[in-house]
Amino acid sequence: MNKIFFTTLLIILTFNIYSINEKKIILNQARQYEFRQNYSKSIDLYKIAQEKYPQDRQIVQDLIRVLIRADSTETAGKILQSNKNILKKDTFLNLSIQLDLRKG
């Protein structure tokens, strides 16, 4: 009984560690592309991260920020509105202002 429990626990912990590492790897790559101003690759990676972790505020915020920098304001606005419920109010307002300023 204990052997089965510990084996199951080990499998669960291993899966969680893999999931966390995968997330960090994707986000680090996205940020590196963003730093190099390769926004299309950065956006692609953030979208992959968002699909895997749809409730992660930071991923949504970073994706919107990169879309604004890449002048993809229409897409940024759609993602901002569709994720309004998971973003903090001040973050939502800040991104909305950035988006409005970029649109001109």
All heavy atoms as an XYZ file, in Angstrom:
868
protein
N       0.827     -1.199      0.000
C       0.000      0.000      0.000
C       0.872      1.264      0.000
O       0.650      2.162     -0.808
C      -0.932     -0.038      1.222
C      -1.806      1.154      1.352
S      -3.240      0.994      0.292
C      -4.201      2.319      0.857
N       1.835      1.329      0.912
C       2.714      2.499      0.972
C       3.541      2.644     -0.297
O       3.803      3.755     -0.752
C       3.648      2.416      2.180
C       2.942      2.779      3.467
O       1.910      3.432      3.435
N       3.487      2.362      4.588
N       3.954      1.527     -0.862
C       4.757      1.551     -2.082
C       3.974      2.161     -3.243
O       4.492      2.979     -4.007
C       5.204      0.128     -2.425
C       6.316      0.058     -3.409
C       6.792     -1.375     -3.548
C       8.032     -1.424     -4.388
N       8.535     -2.786     -4.528
N       2.716      1.805     -3.369
C       1.856      2.352     -4.417
C       1.644      3.846     -4.197
O       1.711      4.648     -5.137
C       0.506      1.614     -4.472
C       0.731      0.163     -4.914
C      -0.470      2.318     -5.406
C      -0.507     -0.694     -4.801
N       1.414      4.231     -2.948
C       1.196      5.641     -2.622
C       2.412      6.475     -2.993
O       2.305      7.511     -3.633
C       0.871      5.800     -1.134
C       0.819      7.225     -0.684
C      -0.263      8.033     -1.004
C       1.878      7.788      0.031
C      -0.305      9.350     -0.604
C       1.841      9.109      0.425
C       0.744      9.888      0.112
N       3.601      6.026     -2.565
C       4.812      6.786     -2.843
C       5.153      6.816     -4.332
O       5.634      7.821     -4.845
C       5.994      6.239     -2.027
C       5.903      6.600     -0.575
C       5.754      5.619      0.388
C       5.952      7.924     -0.177
C       5.655      5.960      1.730
C       5.855      8.278      1.164
C       5.711      7.283      2.124
N       4.885      5.749     -5.040
C       5.098      5.722     -6.480
C       4.178      6.721     -7.171
O       4.604      7.483     -8.043
C       4.862      4.301     -7.041
O       5.730      3.396     -6.373
C       5.124      4.265     -8.533
N       2.918      6.725     -6.764
C       1.950      7.671     -7.327
C       2.360      9.109     -7.017
O       2.316      9.981     -7.889
C       0.540      7.391     -6.778
O       0.197      6.038     -7.034
C      -0.487      8.317     -7.401
N       2.772      9.349     -5.788
C       3.212     10.684     -5.383
C       4.425     11.126     -6.198
O       4.494     12.268     -6.665
C       3.540     10.705     -3.887
C       3.963     12.042     -3.305
C       2.842     13.069     -3.439
C       4.341     11.873     -1.848
N       5.367     10.223     -6.412
C       6.551     10.536     -7.198
C       6.187     10.883     -8.641
O       6.713     11.843     -9.210
C       7.525      9.353     -7.174
C       8.836      9.552     -7.917
C       9.631     10.704     -7.328
C       9.647      8.272     -7.877
N       5.254     10.157     -9.216
C       4.811     10.437    -10.586
C       4.157     11.808    -10.667
O       4.431     12.585    -11.579
C       3.853      9.335    -11.080
C       4.625      8.027    -11.292
C       3.153      9.751    -12.374
C       3.750      6.822    -11.534
N       3.319     12.133     -9.697
C       2.637     13.437     -9.684
C       3.654     14.567     -9.551
O       3.593     15.567    -10.268
C       1.590     13.495     -8.559
C       0.426     12.550     -8.892
C       1.093     14.917     -8.335
C      -0.541     12.345     -7.750
N       4.596     14.414     -8.648
C       5.610     15.454     -8.457
C       6.483     15.624     -9.694
O       6.804     16.743    -10.091
C       6.479     15.123     -7.238
C       5.802     15.254     -5.882
C       6.727     14.759     -4.784
C       5.370     16.683     -5.620
N       6.854     14.524    -10.318
C       7.662     14.585    -11.536
C       6.915     15.319    -12.641
O       7.482     16.162    -13.342
C       8.048     13.169    -12.002
O       8.750     12.519    -10.948
C       8.913     13.216    -13.238
N       5.635     15.013    -12.799
C       4.828     15.685    -13.822
C       4.751     17.181    -13.553
O       4.883     17.993    -14.464
C       3.420     15.081    -13.876
C       2.530     15.762    -14.869
C       2.689     15.551    -16.228
C       1.542     16.641    -14.449
C       1.878     16.196    -17.154
C       0.730     17.284    -15.361
C       0.897     17.063    -16.717
N       4.544     17.569    -12.283
C       4.455     18.989    -11.940
C       5.764     19.716    -12.198
O       5.777     20.839    -12.687
C       4.030     19.162    -10.486
C       2.559     18.871    -10.279
O       1.775     18.934    -11.212
N       2.185     18.526     -9.074
N       6.878     19.077    -11.884
C       8.180     19.693    -12.126
C       8.403     19.873    -13.618
O       8.866     20.916    -14.069
C       9.306     18.849    -11.489
C       9.225     18.965     -9.965
C      10.675     19.296    -11.989
C      10.122     18.004     -9.221
N       8.066     18.868    -14.421
C       8.201     18.972    -15.877
C       7.355     20.118    -16.409
O       7.799     20.906    -17.229
C       7.800     17.658    -16.553
C       7.709     17.792    -18.053
C       8.858     17.850    -18.836
C       6.477     17.909    -18.681
C       8.788     17.998    -20.205
C       6.390     18.054    -20.059
C       7.548     18.099    -20.804
O       7.460     18.260    -22.159
N       6.124     20.219    -15.910
C       5.206     21.260    -16.364
C       5.762     22.646    -16.047
O       5.715     23.550    -16.879
C       3.841     21.065    -15.713
O       2.958     22.069    -16.113
N       6.302     22.823    -14.860
C       6.865     24.113    -14.459
C       8.084     24.441    -15.321
O       8.242     25.560    -15.806
C       7.224     24.101    -12.958
C       5.944     24.057    -12.117
C       8.073     25.315    -12.597
C       6.178     23.779    -10.655
N       8.946     23.452    -15.543
C      10.134     23.687    -16.366
C       9.763     24.008    -17.804
O      10.379     24.873    -18.419
C      11.066     22.474    -16.317
C      11.797     22.382    -14.992
O      11.950     23.365    -14.291
N      12.231     21.193    -14.652
N       8.768     23.315    -18.343
C       8.327     23.578    -19.707
C       7.827     25.021    -19.834
O       8.167     25.727    -20.777
C       7.225     22.599    -20.102
C       6.705     22.841    -21.500
C       5.498     21.985    -21.835
O       4.660     21.752    -20.936
O       5.393     21.573    -22.989
N       7.064     25.452    -18.866
C       6.539     26.816    -18.866
C       7.682     27.832    -18.835
O       7.696     28.788    -19.614
C       5.621     26.998    -17.661
C       5.010     28.361    -17.535
C       4.113     28.396    -16.314
C       3.565     29.740    -16.015
N       2.726     29.742    -14.803
N       8.655     27.608    -17.966
C       9.794     28.530    -17.876
C      10.580     28.582    -19.176
O      11.006     29.651    -19.604
C      10.716     28.107    -16.730
C      10.204     28.454    -15.372
C      11.211     28.081    -14.310
C      10.713     28.438    -12.938
N      11.700     28.119    -11.897
N      10.755     27.431    -19.795
C      11.507     27.378    -21.051
C      10.795     28.175    -22.142
O      11.410     28.983    -22.837
C      11.727     25.913    -21.495
C      12.716     25.227    -20.552
C      12.223     25.843    -22.935
C      12.790     23.725    -20.708
N       9.491     27.960    -22.275
C       8.718     28.684    -23.295
C       8.781     30.189    -23.052
O       9.019     30.975    -23.976
C       7.250     28.203    -23.318
C       7.169     26.756    -23.802
C       6.390     29.110    -24.205
C       5.797     26.129    -23.610
N       8.584     30.602    -21.807
C       8.585     32.034    -21.491
C       9.961     32.654    -21.673
O      10.075     33.788    -22.167
C       8.056     32.267    -20.076
C       6.590     31.903    -19.868
C       6.183     32.139    -18.428
C       5.693     32.681    -20.815
N      11.008     31.942    -21.295
C      12.364     32.467    -21.504
C      12.661     32.654    -22.985
O      13.242     33.663    -23.386
C      13.406     31.545    -20.862
C      13.462     31.706    -19.360
O      13.068     32.726    -18.814
N      13.959     30.688    -18.681
N      12.247     31.691    -23.804
C      12.461     31.820    -25.244
C      11.665     32.999    -25.805
O      12.178     33.765    -26.622
C      12.060     30.532    -25.954
C      13.022     29.394    -25.727
C      12.548     28.108    -26.383
O      11.367     27.941    -26.680
N      13.472     27.190    -26.613
N      10.424     33.139    -25.360
C       9.591     34.249    -25.830
C      10.222     35.590    -25.465
O      10.253     36.515    -26.285
C       8.188     34.142    -25.231
N      10.744     35.690    -24.260
C      11.367     36.942    -23.826
C      12.658     37.228    -24.584
O      12.970     38.385    -24.871
C      11.604     36.892    -22.319
C      10.300     36.982    -21.554
C      10.450     36.894    -20.056
N       9.134     36.929    -19.437
C       8.708     36.046    -18.550
N       9.499     35.071    -18.141
N       7.496     36.145    -18.042
N      13.407     36.175    -24.914
C      14.627     36.378    -25.700
C      14.297     36.902    -27.092
O      14.961     37.822    -27.581
C      15.410     35.070    -25.797
C      16.094     34.685    -24.508
C      16.786     33.336    -24.596
O      16.901     32.752    -25.669
N      17.235     32.836    -23.462
N      13.280     36.318    -27.724
C      12.881     36.813    -29.043
C      12.369     38.253    -28.948
O      12.634     39.076    -29.824
C      11.825     35.916    -29.678
C      12.388     34.657    -30.286
C      11.991     33.404    -29.840
C      13.320     34.714    -31.321
C      12.510     32.234    -30.404
C      13.848     33.559    -31.891
C      13.437     32.333    -31.423
O      13.955     31.187    -31.989
N      11.625     38.540    -27.895
C      11.132     39.904    -27.705
C      12.292     40.878    -27.554
O      12.297     41.959    -28.159
C      10.231     39.956    -26.467
C       9.687     41.325    -26.169
C       8.878     41.374    -24.885
O       8.688     40.331    -24.239
O       8.440     42.482    -24.529
N      13.290     40.513    -26.773
C      14.457     41.364    -26.559
C      15.173     41.644    -27.886
O      15.669     42.748    -28.115
C      15.410     40.704    -25.562
C      16.657     41.490    -25.299
C      16.613     42.637    -24.512
C      17.873     41.102    -25.831
C      17.757     43.378    -24.265
C      19.023     41.832    -25.600
C      18.968     42.969    -24.814
N      15.191     40.646    -28.778
C      15.825     40.804    -30.089
C      14.892     41.471    -31.095
O      15.213     41.571    -32.275
C      16.243     39.434    -30.623
C      17.314     38.776    -29.813
C      17.692     37.439    -30.418
N      18.488     36.682    -29.483
C      18.395     35.388    -29.304
N      17.539     34.672    -30.011
N      19.159     34.775    -28.438
N      13.731     41.863    -30.639
C      12.693     42.495    -31.447
C      12.187     41.589    -32.563
O      11.725     42.060    -33.595
C      13.173     43.839    -32.003
C      13.464     44.845    -30.919
C      13.911     46.181    -31.442
O      14.186     46.359    -32.617
N      13.986     47.162    -30.548
N      12.246     40.299    -32.338
C      11.652     39.327    -33.245
C      10.262     39.017    -32.682
O      10.028     37.970    -32.070
C      12.514     38.059    -33.332
C      12.057     37.125    -34.425
O      10.903     37.183    -34.864
N      12.947     36.254    -34.862
N       9.373     39.975    -32.868
C       8.075     39.917    -32.216
C       7.205     38.763    -32.707
O       6.446     38.193    -31.920
C       7.343     41.249    -32.378
C       8.070     42.401    -31.715
C       8.379     43.547    -32.434
C       8.452     42.331    -30.381
C       9.052     44.606    -31.824
C       9.125     43.378    -29.774
C       9.415     44.507    -30.500
O      10.083     45.547    -29.904
N       7.312     38.395    -33.963
C       6.450     37.325    -34.469
C       6.755     35.996    -33.765
O       5.828     35.274    -33.375
C       6.575     37.175    -35.982
O       7.885     36.809    -36.338
N       8.023     35.681    -33.573
C       8.370     34.444    -32.866
C       8.009     34.543    -31.392
O       7.554     33.572    -30.787
C       9.852     34.122    -33.038
C      10.182     33.611    -34.422
C      11.610     33.132    -34.518
C      11.876     32.604    -35.923
N      13.230     32.091    -36.077
N       8.213     35.707    -30.821
C       7.852     35.913    -29.422
C       6.346     35.731    -29.221
O       5.906     35.040    -28.300
C       8.274     37.316    -28.982
O       7.923     37.543    -27.635
N       5.564     36.314    -30.108
C       4.101     36.196    -30.038
C       3.674     34.747    -30.184
O       2.814     34.266    -29.432
C       3.437     37.091    -31.104
C       3.608     38.562    -30.725
C       1.961     36.742    -31.280
C       3.309     39.537    -31.849
N       4.280     34.029    -31.117
C       3.941     32.611    -31.304
C       4.171     31.816    -30.020
O       3.338     30.990    -29.634
C       4.766     31.994    -32.439
C       4.363     32.506    -33.810
O       3.252     33.078    -33.942
O       5.161     32.335    -34.752
N       5.293     32.071    -29.362
C       5.595     31.343    -28.129
C       4.654     31.739    -26.995
O       4.210     30.883    -26.224
C       7.055     31.568    -27.731
C       8.063     30.840    -28.612
C       9.478     31.360    -28.363
C       7.999     29.335    -28.363
N       4.343     33.025    -26.889
C       3.388     33.446    -25.860
C       2.009     32.833    -26.098
O       1.312     32.475    -25.160
C       3.279     34.971    -25.791
C       4.383     35.621    -24.986
C       5.204     36.578    -25.558
C       4.600     35.285    -23.651
C       6.216     37.190    -24.830
C       5.612     35.886    -22.918
C       6.414     36.835    -23.509
O       7.411     37.431    -22.790
N       1.619     32.706    -27.360
C       0.324     32.080    -27.662
C       0.326     30.604    -27.283
O      -0.675     30.092    -26.774
C      -0.028     32.266    -29.139
C      -0.482     33.672    -29.465
C      -0.867     33.816    -30.922
C      -1.381     35.212    -31.230
N      -1.772     35.369    -32.630
N       1.444     29.929    -27.521
C       1.562     28.526    -27.094
C       1.439     28.444    -25.574
O       0.712     27.592    -25.038
C       2.899     27.924    -27.570
C       2.881     27.737    -29.083
C       3.193     26.603    -26.860
C       4.238     27.400    -29.686
N       2.133     29.339    -24.887
C       2.068     29.355    -23.418
C       0.655     29.645    -22.940
O       0.171     29.023    -21.982
C       3.047     30.389    -22.863
N      -0.029     30.571    -23.614
C      -1.390     30.906    -23.209
C      -2.345     29.728    -23.415
O      -3.238     29.501    -22.611
C      -1.907     32.130    -23.947
C      -3.258     32.581    -23.431
C      -3.912     33.643    -24.283
O      -3.626     33.771    -25.460
N      -4.813     34.389    -23.678
N      -2.144     28.971    -24.487
C      -2.977     27.790    -24.719
C      -2.766     26.756    -23.620
O      -3.720     26.115    -23.175
C      -2.658     27.166    -26.077
C      -3.170     27.969    -27.249
C      -2.740     27.393    -28.587
O      -2.275     26.232    -28.629
O      -2.872     28.107    -29.594
N      -1.533     26.594    -23.179
C      -1.219     25.604    -22.146
C      -1.602     26.085    -20.754
O      -1.950     25.288    -19.896
C       0.266     25.255    -22.180
C       0.677     24.473    -23.406
C       2.156     24.138    -23.358
C       2.548     23.327    -24.555
N       2.821     21.943    -24.233
N      -1.519     27.383    -20.522
C      -1.783     27.968    -19.202
C      -2.729     29.156    -19.354
O      -2.334     30.312    -19.179
C      -0.471     28.412    -18.550
C       0.593     27.342    -18.566
C       1.597     27.337    -19.532
C       0.567     26.305    -17.630
C       2.560     26.342    -19.563
C       1.535     25.309    -17.652
C       2.519     25.331    -18.625
O       3.470     24.343    -18.659
N      -3.989     28.903    -19.687
C      -4.915     29.994    -20.034
C      -5.273     30.934    -18.873
O      -5.693     32.056    -19.124
C      -6.163     29.260    -20.534
C      -6.068     27.894    -19.944
C      -4.609     27.592    -19.801
N      -5.058     30.526    -17.656
C      -5.402     31.378    -16.514
C      -4.199     32.125    -15.945
O      -4.301     32.769    -14.907
C      -6.055     30.539    -15.410
C      -7.371     29.904    -15.830
C      -8.414     30.919    -16.223
O      -8.636     31.903    -15.530
N      -9.048     30.705    -17.369
N      -3.077     32.051    -16.610
C      -1.863     32.697    -16.127
C      -1.871     34.169    -16.530
O      -1.739     34.517    -17.703
C      -0.628     31.994    -16.684
C       0.664     32.464    -16.042
O       0.909     33.692    -16.018
O       1.420     31.604    -15.569
N      -2.026     35.033    -15.557
C      -2.113     36.482    -15.820
C      -0.869     37.035    -16.495
O      -0.954     37.869    -17.386
C      -2.303     37.237    -14.503
C      -3.622     37.102    -13.889
C      -3.686     37.960    -12.640
N      -4.785     37.510    -11.826
C      -4.786     37.481    -10.516
N      -3.731     37.905     -9.855
N      -5.828     37.057     -9.849
N       0.288     36.587    -16.019
C       1.529     37.134    -16.543
C       1.706     36.810    -18.020
O       2.159     37.648    -18.799
C       2.727     36.609    -15.741
C       4.025     37.315    -16.080
C       3.984     38.798    -15.752
O       3.614     39.172    -14.646
N       4.346     39.645    -16.702
N       1.324     35.607    -18.420
C       1.429     35.228    -19.836
C       0.527     36.109    -20.688
O       0.945     36.622    -21.727
C       1.099     33.734    -20.033
C       2.185     32.866    -19.389
C       0.951     33.405    -21.521
C       1.862     31.388    -19.335
N      -0.701     36.300    -20.236
C      -1.650     37.143    -20.978
C      -1.116     38.570    -21.069
O      -1.114     39.183    -22.134
C      -3.048     37.116    -20.311
C      -3.977     38.138    -20.958
C      -3.648     35.724    -20.387
N      -0.644     39.084    -19.965
C      -0.111     40.450    -19.927
C       1.087     40.592    -20.869
O       1.167     41.558    -21.642
C       0.306     40.785    -18.492
C       0.846     42.175    -18.302
C       1.189     42.443    -16.844
O       0.675     41.803    -15.940
N       2.073     43.380    -16.623
N       2.008     39.640    -20.830
C       3.189     39.711    -21.694
C       2.808     39.596    -23.165
O       3.364     40.300    -24.014
C       4.189     38.612    -21.327
C       4.875     38.864    -19.989
O       4.765     39.986    -19.457
O       5.513     37.926    -19.481
N       1.868     38.714    -23.473
C       1.411     38.564    -24.852
C       0.822     39.868    -25.371
O       1.166     40.331    -26.467
C       0.383     37.433    -24.964
C      -0.302     37.262    -26.322
C       0.707     37.016    -27.428
C      -1.330     36.142    -26.258
N      -0.025     40.486    -24.606
C      -0.649     41.742    -25.023
C       0.409     42.828    -25.204
O       0.392     43.574    -26.189
C      -1.737     42.179    -24.020
C      -2.898     41.178    -24.048
C      -2.229     43.593    -24.315
C      -3.872     41.319    -22.901
N       1.344     42.894    -24.275
C       2.402     43.901    -24.347
C       3.221     43.748    -25.635
O       3.512     44.725    -26.321
C       3.307     43.774    -23.119
C       4.389     44.805    -23.027
C       5.189     44.688    -21.722
N       5.426     43.324    -21.280
C       6.371     42.506    -21.784
N       7.141     42.922    -22.753
N       6.539     41.285    -21.303
N       3.576     42.501    -25.990
C       4.356     42.273    -27.209
C       3.519     42.579    -28.449
O       4.028     43.140    -29.425
C       4.907     40.826    -27.256
C       5.606     40.544    -28.568
C       5.863     40.592    -26.104
N       2.250     42.221    -28.414
C       1.377     42.543    -29.546
C       1.296     44.051    -29.765
O       1.316     44.523    -30.912
C      -0.021     41.960    -29.317
C      -0.150     40.451    -29.510
C      -1.453     39.944    -28.897
C      -0.064     40.083    -30.985
N       1.239     44.807    -28.687
C       1.212     46.273    -28.796
C       2.517     46.768    -29.419
O       2.507     47.595    -30.330
C       0.948     46.927    -27.426
C      -0.479     46.620    -26.965
C       1.192     48.439    -27.485
C      -0.769     47.013    -25.517
N       3.641     46.238    -28.955
C       4.937     46.640    -29.516
C       5.047     46.294    -30.992
O       5.709     46.988    -31.757
C       6.076     45.954    -28.763
C       6.326     46.521    -27.415
C       7.527     45.883    -26.793
N       7.788     46.483    -25.495
C       8.708     46.052    -24.662
N       9.460     45.020    -24.993
N       8.880     46.640    -23.511
N       4.410     45.198    -31.389
C       4.474     44.749    -32.781
C       3.422     45.427    -33.650
O       3.251     45.071    -34.813
C       4.297     43.234    -32.827
N       2.717     46.405    -33.103
C       1.649     47.122    -33.804
C       0.486     46.221    -34.213
O      -0.225     46.536    -35.168
C       2.182     47.867    -35.029
C       2.949     49.128    -34.637
O       2.570     49.759    -33.623
O       3.919     49.466    -35.327
N       0.295     45.139    -33.495
C      -0.867     44.258    -33.715
C      -1.949     44.664    -32.718
O      -2.384     43.873    -31.867
C      -0.470     42.792    -33.526
O       0.473     42.408    -34.474
N      -2.378     45.920    -32.857
C      -3.282     46.485    -31.858
C      -4.667     45.841    -31.874
O      -5.294     45.709    -30.834
C      -3.399     48.006    -32.040
O      -3.782     48.291    -33.386
C      -2.080     48.697    -31.728
N      -5.122     45.439    -33.044
C      -6.443     44.815    -33.116
C      -6.452     43.483    -32.362
O      -7.345     43.222    -31.554
C      -6.852     44.583    -34.569
C      -8.271     44.064    -34.716
C      -8.690     43.932    -36.173
O      -8.280     44.774    -36.987
O      -9.425     42.986    -36.465
N      -5.433     42.673    -32.586
C      -5.323     41.394    -31.889
C      -5.124     41.620    -30.397
O      -5.723     40.926    -29.570
C      -4.147     40.564    -32.461
O      -4.341     40.401    -33.860
C      -4.060     39.212    -31.796
N      -4.291     42.586    -30.050
C      -4.049     42.899    -28.644
C      -5.351     43.295    -27.947
O      -5.631     42.856    -26.827
C      -3.018     44.016    -28.513
N      -6.159     44.106    -28.628
C      -7.440     44.535    -28.056
C      -8.395     43.374    -27.847
O      -9.079     43.295    -26.818
N      -8.435     42.456    -28.799
C      -9.315     41.293    -28.666
C      -8.886     40.406    -27.503
O      -9.720     39.946    -26.712
C      -9.318     40.478    -29.961
C     -10.052     41.140    -31.098
C      -9.963     40.313    -32.366
C     -10.632     41.017    -33.534
N     -10.496     40.278    -34.794
N      -7.584     40.171    -27.402
C      -7.080     39.332    -26.312
C      -7.285     40.024    -24.970
O      -7.653     39.386    -23.978
C      -5.603     38.953    -26.552
C      -5.507     38.028    -27.762
C      -4.992     38.302    -25.319
C      -4.097     37.705    -28.205
N      -7.081     41.334    -24.945
C      -7.296     42.096    -23.717
C      -8.742     41.976    -23.251
O      -9.012     41.680    -22.086
C      -6.917     43.562    -23.935
C      -7.084     44.503    -22.745
C      -6.182     44.090    -21.594
C      -6.777     45.940    -23.170
N      -9.682     42.169    -24.157
C     -11.102     42.094    -23.785
C     -11.514     40.674    -23.389
O     -12.272     40.496    -22.437
C     -11.982     42.590    -24.934
C     -11.907     44.083    -25.159
C     -12.297     44.894    -23.931
O     -13.231     44.565    -23.223
N     -11.545     45.953    -23.671
N     -11.008     39.685    -24.089
C     -11.416     38.310    -23.787
C     -10.796     37.783    -22.495
O     -11.258     36.784    -21.956
C     -11.082     37.368    -24.949
O      -9.693     37.266    -25.125
N      -9.762     38.466    -21.993
C      -9.111     38.042    -20.748
C      -9.296     39.049    -19.622
O      -8.573     39.002    -18.628
C      -7.623     37.791    -20.999
C      -7.390     36.554    -21.810
O      -7.461     35.444    -21.298
N      -7.146     36.725    -23.093
N     -10.255     39.927    -19.779
C     -10.511     40.963    -18.772
C     -10.764     40.359    -17.398
O     -10.338     40.907    -16.387
C     -11.722     41.798    -19.221
C     -12.041     42.956    -18.327
C     -13.211     43.750    -18.884
C     -13.496     44.947    -18.024
N     -14.576     45.775    -18.579
N     -11.405     39.208    -17.370
C     -11.777     38.594    -16.095
C     -10.600     38.021    -15.315
O     -10.692     37.860    -14.100
C     -12.816     37.491    -16.322
C     -12.314     36.405    -17.251
O     -11.509     36.656    -18.140
N     -12.796     35.200    -17.059
N      -9.475     37.727    -15.976
C      -8.345     37.168    -15.230
C      -7.271     38.206    -14.902
O      -6.416     37.953    -14.062
C      -7.709     35.957    -15.946
C      -7.045     36.351    -17.246
C      -8.701     34.859    -16.144
C      -6.162     35.260    -17.814
N      -7.329     39.354    -15.556
C      -6.347     40.407    -15.280
C      -6.791     41.253    -14.104
O      -7.979     41.481    -13.894
C      -6.161     41.299    -16.509
C      -5.535     40.649    -17.731
C      -5.635     41.579    -18.930
C      -4.091     40.268    -17.461
N      -5.832     41.743    -13.345
C      -6.139     42.684    -12.267
C      -6.628     43.981    -12.903
O      -6.250     44.316    -14.025
C      -4.905     42.949    -11.418
C      -4.448     41.739    -10.633
C      -3.233     42.080     -9.806
C      -2.767     40.875     -9.019
N      -1.578     41.182     -8.225
N      -7.466     44.715    -12.183
C      -8.060     45.939    -12.736
C      -7.007     46.946    -13.171
O      -7.111     47.533    -14.243
C      -9.013     46.573    -11.724
C     -10.290     45.816    -11.548
C     -11.221     46.509    -10.569
C     -12.492     45.709    -10.387
N     -13.425     46.353     -9.460
N      -5.986     47.148    -12.331
C      -4.966     48.135    -12.679
C      -4.142     47.685    -13.892
O      -3.777     48.499    -14.737
C      -4.060     48.448    -11.490
C      -3.307     47.235    -10.965
O      -3.814     46.104    -11.079
O      -2.200     47.426    -10.423
N      -3.907     46.381    -14.014
C      -3.201     45.857    -15.182
C      -4.038     46.033    -16.432
O      -3.528     46.447    -17.483
C      -2.863     44.365    -14.986
O      -2.071     44.220    -13.809
C      -2.111     43.798    -16.177
N      -5.318     45.737    -16.325
C      -6.228     45.912    -17.457
C      -6.246     47.364    -17.917
O      -6.136     47.648    -19.107
C      -7.634     45.443    -17.094
C      -8.619     45.620    -18.204
C      -8.708     44.683    -19.231
C      -9.455     46.725    -18.238
C      -9.610     44.851    -20.282
C     -10.358     46.901    -19.273
C     -10.437     45.959    -20.297
N      -6.362     48.285    -16.975
C      -6.387     49.715    -17.316
C      -5.069     50.164    -17.929
O      -5.048     50.903    -18.918
C      -6.713     50.552    -16.088
C      -8.150     50.438    -15.578
C      -8.309     51.181    -14.253
C      -9.126     50.977    -16.605
N      -3.965     49.700    -17.367
C      -2.649     50.056    -17.885
C      -2.489     49.579    -19.324
O      -2.041     50.344    -20.193
C      -1.567     49.442    -16.987
C      -0.173     49.862    -17.379
O       0.235     49.675    -18.519
N       0.566     50.417    -16.431
N      -2.845     48.332    -19.584
C      -2.736     47.797    -20.941
C      -3.694     48.505    -21.898
O      -3.358     48.746    -23.061
C      -2.982     46.287    -20.948
C      -1.891     45.435    -20.298
C      -2.354     43.992    -20.137
C      -0.599     45.505    -21.097
N      -4.874     48.853    -21.407
C      -5.835     49.588    -22.235
C      -5.278     50.948    -22.644
O      -5.418     51.367    -23.803
C      -7.157     49.784    -21.484
O      -7.779     48.558    -21.230
N      -4.636     51.626    -21.714
C      -4.031     52.925    -22.005
C      -2.900     52.775    -23.006
O      -2.802     53.543    -23.980
C      -3.552     53.597    -20.705
C      -4.757     54.007    -19.844
C      -2.651     54.809    -20.990
C      -4.406     54.414    -18.423
N      -2.029     51.773    -22.780
C      -0.924     51.529    -23.732
C      -1.483     51.269    -25.136
O      -0.949     51.772    -26.133
C      -0.094     50.343    -23.288
C       0.769     50.587    -22.079
C       1.574     49.359    -21.716
O       2.124     48.695    -22.581
N       1.644     49.064    -20.427
N      -2.545     50.486    -25.194
C      -3.156     50.150    -26.475
C      -3.727     51.387    -27.142
O      -3.509     51.628    -28.341
C      -4.237     49.095    -26.250
C      -4.923     48.501    -27.478
C      -3.914     47.836    -28.400
C      -5.967     47.495    -27.046
N      -4.436     52.213    -26.385
C      -5.009     53.448    -26.936
C      -3.914     54.404    -27.418
O      -4.071     55.036    -28.482
C      -5.891     54.139    -25.900
C      -7.194     53.417    -25.667
O      -7.581     52.569    -26.516
O      -7.847     53.676    -24.637
N      -2.851     54.525    -26.659
C      -1.749     55.393    -27.067
C      -1.091     54.901    -28.355
O      -0.723     55.696    -29.220
C      -0.699     55.493    -25.949
C      -1.109     56.280    -24.720
C      -0.072     56.140    -23.618
C      -1.330     57.752    -25.067
N      -0.948     53.589    -28.468
C      -0.324     53.020    -29.668
C      -1.201     53.223    -30.905
O      -0.687     53.470    -31.985
C      -0.053     51.539    -29.441
C       0.754     50.889    -30.512
C       2.115     51.551    -30.620
N       3.076     50.601    -31.124
C       4.364     50.739    -31.024
N       4.863     51.789    -30.426
N       5.166     49.856    -31.514
N      -2.511     53.123    -30.684
C      -3.439     53.324    -31.815
C      -3.407     54.777    -32.284
O      -3.704     55.060    -33.443
C      -4.871     52.947    -31.399
C      -5.090     51.466    -31.287
C      -6.521     51.190    -30.860
C      -6.810     49.719    -30.724
N      -8.185     49.473    -30.257
N      -3.093     55.673    -31.342
C      -3.012     57.088    -31.714
C      -4.243     57.768    -31.511
O      -5.136     58.228    -31.800
